[in-house]
Amino acid sequence: MTEKELVDLVIEETGGMLDHPFNGGTSHEKIEWQVIRHRRNRKIIAMVFTKDGVLLIDLKMIPEHGEFARKLRGVMPGYHMNKTHWNTVDVNHTDVQPQELVGMIRESSKLTEK
């Protein structure tokens, strides 16, 4: 999956909007963040980014789901996020199946909609 395909999937599943609030800074890490937010409250649903050539997505999950997901290859505590609630998925190198990823995206959207 490409970064654009992943961003499009998140927007399609959540009705979110694309934002780029973290790009263009003076950080030594030149990550281009694709942030998908809720339109109404502007809370972050997901953050899509490529680091060292690896396509990643940060998603919010209830802690129990996150703990279970982290047992799968390609799922780790959230990159630059609260490690209890956020998880990072290595989209192209994971045991998470496509429909499971869609479920994770929907869960993140639901948890951040209020």
Helices and strands as residue ranges (DSSP letters): H 3-14, E 17-19, E 34-37, E 44-51, E 54-60, H 63-69, E 75-77, E 86-90, H 98-111
